[in-house]
Amino acid sequence: LAMGAFLLLSVDYRVGAAGPYKLGANEVAIGLIMPWFGVEMCRQRLTPAYFHRSVINAEIYSPEQAVAAGFLDRVVADDQVIDAARDEARRLAGLDRAVHTATKLRAREQALTALRAAIATDSRDFRKLFNVTD
């Protein structure tokens, strides 16, 4: 779960399978301080009502709850995941690529700025922690 949540939050559309599994950012629950980039990823994709519950309290969710939280966009039956993902990929492929990209960059400009700063901070903290010099 640890880094998988951030990978999940980084994609344009997330289709999940219904089932007896859980999703979330479990860093705090396993004794890790949430990295700055992880906080920013969660801040940008999770709904405000679930942000603190997920990041600070390490709350973990069923697939259906993960839609409400913002980890997933849609949940379908296990045997429909591939078809649902392909259908969404086809729909997205039908969008004008240049327009989609430009709009996405505009919509995510503040998030990308915050994410770049978070990655730089995480890198600096990592270097200090492990006494890494160039």
N, C-alpha and C positions, 0 to 999 in steps of 0.2 A: 504493500500500500504506500509506503513512504514517498518515493519520488513518482510513482505512478499517477498519483492525484494531480501533480503539476503537469505531467505530460497530457493527461486527460483535459485539463483546463486550457491547454494551449491550442487546441484544435478548433476549427470553425463550427462543427456540429457533432454532437456526441449522442450516439444511439447505444443504449444499454439493453441487456437481456433481463427479463423478469426472472427472479429466482432468489434462492436463499443465500445471497452473498451481501456483503456490505461495502460501501464506498466512503472515503473520507480522507482527511489529512491527519494522520495519527502521530505526527512527530512528538507533540507534547505528551501523549499517552505512553510513548516508549522512551521518554526521558531526553528528547532532543529539543533544543531551542529551534523554533521555526526559522529557517533562513529568510533573509530579507526578500529574496526573489520569490519565495513561496508565499510570503505574506502578500506581496503585490499581485501575484497570480490569483490568489484567493480573493483579494479585494476587488479585482477587476471582473471576475466571473461569477462569484457567489452572490446571492441576493443579500441585501443588507441585513435582513432578519437572521440569516444563518451565518454571516461572516464571523462574528465573535464566537458563536457556538462551535463552529468548525475549527477556527484557527487557535483560539485560546483554550477552549474546553475540550478539543479533540473529539467532538461528537462524531459518531459514525452512523451512516444511514443505509437503509434498504434502497434498492434501485428506485422505487417510487418516491421515497423521501429525497433521494439524490436529485430528482428532477426539481422538486420544490426548492432545494438548497442551491441549485445551479451547477452541480457537478455533471449532470446529464441534461440533454434537451428532450429526450424521448425514451420511453421504455416499451419494448415489444416482447412478444413471446420468444423464448430461446431459439426456436427453429425459424424465426423471422428476422433475426438480427442482420444476417448477410444481405438479404433482399432489401431490408429497410435502409441499410447503409448504402447499398448500390443505388437505390432510388434517389436518395438524397444527393449522392455524388453526381448522378446524372442531372438532377435539377440544378445543382451548383455549376456544373460544367456548361449549362445552357446560358449562364449569365455572361455578359460581356466582361472578359477577364480584366481589361484595363480599367473599366469603370468600377468593377468589384474591388480591385486592388486599391485604387485611389480612394474610394469611399472607406474601405477598411482602415487604411492608414490615417484618414481624417478622424474616423470614429475612435481609433485607438491611440491617437497621438499622445495624449496625456499618460495613458497606461504604458506606452512604450518608453516614454521619458522616465517615468517612475521605475519601470523594470530595469532599464539600463543603469540607473543610479543604484538600485538595489543589488544588482550583480556586481557593480564596482565595490560596493560596501562589503558584500559577502567575500569578494576576492581579497580585499584588504584585511578583513578579519581573519580569514583563513591563513594568509601569509603571516600575520602576527601570531596566531595560535600555534602554528607549526614552525615559527622562526625561519621562514623562507626568505631568502634574499636573491636578488638577480645577479 
